[in-house]
Amino acid sequence: MTSKTPTIRQSSWFAILPQFGIMLLFIFLFSMSNLKDPSLFALITYFFIAMSLRNFVPKSHREGIKLTNKKRFEAAIPKFENSYAFFTKNSWIDKYRYLTLFSSSRMSYREMALCNIAFCYSQIKNGTKALEYYEKAQREFPDSGLALAGINMLKSIGKE
């Protein structure tokens, strides 16, 4: 299913290395058990664990994305706020997500949550709140190109 809502995916190539190591560990463990095709069992195990972690840990974030894709922006905001709160409280999960979630995303869930909240506010025509959240994202994540683009876009409205 394609989405008409803008999506940005950035990968951290460095984060792929530990995941490759985990896969090799699974292959090694399954080869020690004398299975006929340890690589296949390792792949299935890795995939099952990765999908389980990605579906259950960032649950609020995923619900927010689903609501955003359905253009239910007001309903998505509390989901992203819950995601931000969860990953603020459990920052180690986000910091080491290449191990805890088998995710190679370069953008943290906290940064995504703030930018998604800002985006949702912009879609319900609350530019003041949108700018507030983009600026918060920029303060917490100074290298956030997404937050900077949002700030510049909102500040350029009405200036010609």
C-alpha positions in Angstrom: 0.0 0.0 0.0 1.5 3.3 -1.0 1.0 6.4 1.1 0.4 9.9 -0.1 1.9 11.2 3.1 5.6 12.2 2.8 7.9 9.7 4.3 11.7 10.0 4.9 13.8 6.9 5.6 17.5 7.4 6.4 19.7 4.4 7.1 22.9 4.2 9.1 25.2 2.0 7.2 27.3 1.5 10.4 24.3 0.0 12.2 24.0 -2.7 9.6 27.4 -4.2 10.7 26.2 -5.3 14.2 23.0 -6.8 12.6 25.2 -8.7 10.1 27.2 -10.0 13.2 23.9 -11.1 14.8 23.0 -13.0 11.7 26.4 -14.7 11.6 26.0 -15.6 15.3 22.6 -17.2 14.5 24.2 -19.1 11.6 27.0 -20.3 13.9 24.5 -21.4 16.6 22.3 -23.3 14.2 25.3 -24.9 12.5 26.4 -26.2 15.9 23.0 -28.0 16.2 23.7 -30.0 13.0 20.7 -28.7 11.1 20.6 -29.3 7.4 20.4 -25.6 6.4 21.6 -23.4 9.3 21.5 -20.3 7.1 17.8 -20.6 6.4 17.0 -21.2 10.1 19.2 -18.2 11.0 17.4 -16.0 8.5 13.9 -17.1 9.7 15.0 -16.5 13.4 16.4 -13.1 12.6 13.4 -12.1 10.6 10.9 -13.3 13.3 12.8 -11.5 16.1 13.2 -8.3 14.1 9.5 -8.1 13.1 8.4 -8.9 16.6 10.6 -6.2 18.1 9.6 -3.6 15.5 5.9 -4.4 16.0 5.7 -4.4 19.8 8.3 -2.0 21.1 7.5 1.2 19.1 3.7 0.4 19.1 2.5 3.9 19.7 4.8 5.2 16.9 3.4 2.6 14.5 -0.1 3.5 15.4 0.6 7.2 14.8 2.0 6.4 11.4 -1.1 4.4 10.5 -3.3 7.2 11.6 -1.2 9.8 9.7 -1.5 7.7 6.6 -5.3 7.7 7.0 -5.1 11.5 7.4 -6.3 11.3 11.0 -3.8 13.8 12.1 -5.4 14.9 15.4 -5.7 11.3 16.5 -2.1 10.6 15.6 -0.6 13.4 17.8 -1.2 11.6 21.1 0.3 8.4 19.7 3.5 10.3 18.7 3.5 12.0 22.1 3.4 8.6 23.8 6.2 7.4 21.5 8.3 10.4 22.4 7.7 9.8 26.2 8.4 6.1 25.9 11.7 6.6 24.1 12.7 9.5 26.4 12.1 7.3 29.4 13.9 4.3 27.7 16.5 6.2 25.8 18.9 3.2 25.7 16.4 1.3 23.5 16.5 4.2 21.0 20.2 4.8 21.3 21.1 1.1 20.6 18.1 0.4 18.3 20.4 -1.5 15.9 20.6 -4.1 18.6 17.4 -3.7 20.6 15.1 -3.3 17.5 17.4 -4.6 14.7 16.8 -1.3 13.1 19.3 0.6 11.0 17.5 3.9 10.9 19.7 6.9 11.3 16.9 9.0 12.8 15.9 8.3 16.4 12.4 7.6 17.4 12.3 10.7 19.6 13.3 12.9 16.6 10.8 11.2 14.4 8.1 11.6 17.0 8.7 15.4 17.4 8.8 15.9 13.6 5.7 13.8 13.1 3.8 15.8 15.8 4.9 19.0 14.1 3.8 17.6 10.7 0.4 16.6 12.1 -0.1 20.1 13.6 0.7 21.6 10.2 -1.9 19.4 8.5 -4.6 20.6 10.9 -3.5 24.2 10.2 -2.0 24.9 13.6 1.2 26.5 12.4 2.1 27.8 15.8 2.2 24.4 17.4 3.9 22.9 14.3 6.7 25.5 14.6 7.0 24.8 18.3 7.6 21.1 17.8 9.9 21.6 14.8 12.0 24.0 16.9 12.0 21.5 19.8 13.2 18.8 17.5 15.9 21.2 16.2 17.0 22.0 19.8 17.2 18.4 20.8 18.7 17.2 17.4 20.7 20.1 16.0 21.6 18.1 12.8 17.9 17.3 12.0 17.5 18.3 8.4 13.8 17.4 8.6 13.2 19.8 11.5 15.1 22.6 9.8 13.2 22.1 6.6 9.9 22.3 8.6 11.0 25.5 10.3 12.1 27.1 7.1 8.9 26.1 5.3 6.6 27.5 8.1 8.6 30.7 8.4 8.5 31.3 4.7 4.7 31.2 4.5 3.5 34.7 3.8 6.9 36.0 2.9 7.4 36.7 -0.8 
